[in-house]
Amino acid sequence: MDKTFRKNMVWPVMLLAAGLMSGGCGKAEPFDASGYVESVLDANYHGEYEEYAGYRDISVEDAKEEIEESVDAQVEAELSDIDGMTEEGKDEYRALLAEMDKLMRYEVGQAEENKDESYQVPVTIEPVNIYQTLEQHSSDVTQEMLSQGEDPSTAEGFTRVLTESMRRAIDGVSYAEEETVEITVAQDASGAYGISDADMQKIADTMMPQ
């Protein structure tokens, strides 16, 4: 349950991702499953680490480092095939991902304890249209570059298409009607509580539908 989760989309000249990481936590008395879920979402999407660190029983600095290092590693892996992409371009990509994450809207409801001491937790989400508009923005930027005699297939061109498309999607963001998903917070073999990869996927798919 401590694995990093990232949702990926690949187009001819576009690769984008949104990060989510869930660390397990020991059970406090009483354990607040709703608070735990909210702390995970706040840490990953809104960059708010204090509550998450408390549930993990680690420092805020360690919680921040844990998530950022995981995201950085995956960004490097995602962009490793783009020859010549500068560190400046990668930094801009990371910054835009963080800006996109902050757009996520959700509300965690009251948890209900199951007989096996796991918890069902409702999360009400306002789906965002980021992924639904990125492909069109990518096509628009590509066509604009071609009309200006620029080559979008180069590393520099790819970087421009990637970052400009993300910027346009952020600036034109809109939200759909609320949807509620039910997720489970359960103990692993060591007794630590966490969220399964499948439920993490469910959250991300609902937040950013394709």
Legacy VTK file of the C-alpha trace (Angstrom):
# vtk DataFile Version 3.0
C-alpha trace
ASCII
DATASET POLYDATA
POINTS 210 float
0.000 0.000 0.000
3.039 2.276 0.188
3.567 2.231 -3.566
3.462 5.397 -5.619
0.614 5.704 -8.071
0.677 7.809 -11.223
-1.916 8.033 -13.945
-0.389 8.293 -17.424
-1.633 9.372 -20.831
0.417 9.193 -24.012
-0.360 11.014 -27.282
1.898 11.347 -30.383
3.587 14.437 -28.951
2.244 14.485 -25.392
2.911 12.589 -22.183
1.321 13.800 -18.974
0.879 12.398 -15.485
-0.614 13.195 -12.117
0.920 11.792 -8.923
-0.553 10.138 -5.920
1.216 8.393 -3.063
-0.236 6.658 -0.039
1.839 5.603 2.933
0.512 3.271 5.588
0.007 4.463 9.140
-0.347 2.803 12.500
-3.762 2.882 14.137
-4.226 5.716 16.574
-6.889 5.403 19.302
-9.421 6.048 17.987
-8.277 5.842 14.389
-9.718 8.614 12.196
-10.034 6.983 8.765
-11.648 10.050 7.197
-8.881 12.287 8.506
-6.273 9.880 7.209
-7.762 9.835 3.695
-7.981 13.618 3.657
-4.360 13.879 4.787
-3.223 11.639 1.922
-5.124 13.700 -0.652
-4.006 17.018 0.818
-0.354 15.953 0.826
-0.369 14.672 -2.730
-2.593 17.219 -4.413
-2.349 20.400 -2.379
1.154 20.106 -0.974
-0.069 20.135 2.639
2.035 17.646 4.571
1.476 18.290 8.293
-1.535 16.038 8.863
-0.120 13.311 6.600
3.153 13.381 8.529
1.221 13.012 11.777
-0.584 9.897 10.570
2.693 8.464 9.288
4.495 9.444 12.517
7.272 11.112 10.543
8.424 14.720 10.283
6.776 17.143 7.883
10.117 17.471 6.096
10.373 13.711 5.662
6.788 13.483 4.400
7.429 16.222 1.841
10.709 14.647 0.765
9.129 11.195 0.494
6.442 12.358 -1.911
8.584 14.770 -3.919
11.383 12.238 -4.421
8.905 9.674 -5.695
7.323 12.140 -8.115
10.731 13.356 -9.308
11.860 9.795 -10.011
8.792 9.107 -12.094
9.070 12.398 -13.982
12.643 11.453 -14.861
11.476 8.029 -16.049
8.642 9.513 -18.093
10.909 12.031 -19.815
13.992 9.828 -20.155
13.298 9.070 -23.819
13.167 12.755 -24.756
16.717 13.431 -25.925
17.991 16.893 -25.124
15.194 18.023 -22.828
16.793 20.540 -20.525
16.656 20.563 -16.750
14.824 23.881 -17.083
12.169 22.157 -19.174
11.840 19.340 -16.657
11.520 21.839 -13.828
8.773 23.672 -15.697
6.958 20.379 -16.261
7.161 19.535 -12.545
5.893 22.996 -11.612
2.939 22.689 -13.962
2.083 19.249 -12.579
2.031 20.734 -9.077
-0.159 23.588 -10.299
-2.564 21.104 -11.893
-2.719 19.072 -8.692
-3.762 22.122 -6.681
-6.854 22.438 -8.898
-8.271 19.187 -7.554
-11.473 19.546 -5.511
-12.694 16.882 -3.108
-14.459 16.451 0.216
-13.961 13.452 2.455
-17.085 12.182 4.193
-17.734 10.256 7.395
-16.040 6.867 7.602
-17.908 3.727 8.587
-16.067 0.879 10.290
-16.504 -2.617 8.869
-16.617 -5.829 10.894
-13.024 -6.635 9.876
-11.828 -3.277 11.325
-11.358 -1.779 7.877
-13.210 1.448 7.019
-15.374 2.594 4.126
-14.770 6.257 3.345
-16.806 8.321 0.832
-14.907 10.926 -1.185
-16.981 13.468 -3.112
-15.073 14.797 -6.100
-15.594 17.551 -8.658
-14.048 16.022 -11.807
-11.733 18.387 -13.646
-11.445 18.579 -17.441
-7.627 18.751 -17.579
-7.087 15.487 -19.441
-10.117 15.983 -21.660
-8.742 19.241 -23.083
-5.013 18.474 -23.206
-5.151 16.531 -26.456
-6.858 19.400 -28.261
-4.443 21.927 -26.774
-1.561 19.700 -27.848
-2.893 19.609 -31.404
-3.434 23.378 -31.428
0.086 24.171 -30.213
1.573 21.704 -32.705
-0.300 23.282 -35.614
0.714 26.772 -34.493
4.358 25.746 -34.409
4.169 24.144 -37.834
2.555 27.267 -39.289
5.452 29.284 -37.884
8.009 26.960 -39.432
8.975 25.357 -36.119
9.524 21.639 -35.653
7.455 20.169 -32.784
9.232 16.803 -33.061
12.525 18.081 -31.647
13.273 17.984 -27.930
12.776 21.724 -27.742
9.585 21.478 -29.738
8.233 18.661 -27.582
8.965 20.662 -24.460
7.073 23.644 -25.823
4.069 21.549 -26.873
4.023 19.786 -23.510
4.285 22.828 -21.296
2.162 25.186 -23.395
-0.634 22.610 -23.615
-0.548 22.141 -19.853
-0.640 25.899 -19.306
-3.680 26.305 -21.558
-5.480 23.421 -19.859
-4.826 24.974 -16.439
-5.964 28.424 -17.535
-9.179 27.049 -19.039
-10.040 24.524 -16.338
-13.662 23.650 -15.630
-15.401 21.133 -13.382
-18.152 18.570 -13.913
-20.921 17.577 -11.510
-19.846 16.013 -8.242
-19.301 12.268 -8.026
-18.855 10.226 -4.866
-16.571 7.203 -4.722
-16.232 4.773 -1.833
-12.747 3.678 -0.847
-11.471 1.284 1.784
-8.855 1.993 4.431
-7.549 -1.357 5.619
-4.678 -2.857 7.596
-1.764 -4.621 5.973
0.123 -7.582 7.433
2.033 -5.318 9.815
-1.146 -3.706 11.123
-0.573 -0.375 9.364
-3.568 1.254 7.699
-3.449 2.351 4.075
-5.337 2.712 0.794
-5.088 0.087 -1.936
-3.666 0.816 -5.392
-7.081 0.029 -6.894
-8.780 2.677 -4.766
-6.023 5.177 -5.501
-6.679 4.518 -9.184
-10.407 5.056 -8.628
-9.782 8.437 -7.025
-7.474 9.608 -9.816
-9.782 8.362 -12.572
-12.706 10.228 -11.044
-10.739 13.417 -10.434
-9.277 13.545 -13.950
-11.479 11.609 -16.367
-10.126 10.968 -19.843
LINES 1 211
210 0 1 2 3 4 5 6 7 8 9 10 11 12 13 14 15 16 17 18 19 20 21 22 23 24 25 26 27 28 29 30 31 32 33 34 35 36 37 38 39 40 41 42 43 44 45 46 47 48 49 50 51 52 53 54 55 56 57 58 59 60 61 62 63 64 65 66 67 68 69 70 71 72 73 74 75 76 77 78 79 80 81 82 83 84 85 86 87 88 89 90 91 92 93 94 95 96 97 98 99 100 101 102 103 104 105 106 107 108 109 110 111 112 113 114 115 116 117 118 119 120 121 122 123 124 125 126 127 128 129 130 131 132 133 134 135 136 137 138 139 140 141 142 143 144 145 146 147 148 149 150 151 152 153 154 155 156 157 158 159 160 161 162 163 164 165 166 167 168 169 170 171 172 173 174 175 176 177 178 179 180 181 182 183 184 185 186 187 188 189 190 191 192 193 194 195 196 197 198 199 200 201 202 203 204 205 206 207 208 209
